[in-house]
């Protein structure tokens, strides 16, 4: 018997009520009217979801990948590696894929933070992004203490490898 691919949507427990309230499932990530692209590239769209829950505004960032590939899964693994290495990064809300291969990653909005790609373009030495967390806490302010939306550093076997997910 052949197994037909199916839609998957993994959401952290604290965000499940919000997704249900907004009527968002895996398929709706690509069709929901409140999910608005702010940048469209050949392989993905970077989107914003603005909503209100319990009277509070909520903003989520959604990357929608249009091609069948493992980019969303790799990005989720990169978040896990960053946390395991105690490197501050954005908070994952959810991720998934459609049966046709499209995939997505949802993260919390990082008010007050800047993304690493823009910091390096602005003159910050790239090596500063790879310093251990203890140094980050001592030397950096809140807006610099994360490797944010466009660049994730992954660490394995004591070796530093940079992966760009921008």
Beta strands, then each sheet from edge to edge (+ up, - down):
strand 1: 8-11
strand 2: 35-40
strand 3: 44-53
strand 4: 56-65
strand 5: 92-97
strand 6: 103-108
strand 7: 151-156
strand 8: 159-164
sheet 1: 1+ 5- 6+ 4- 3+ 2-
sheet 2: 7+ 8-
end
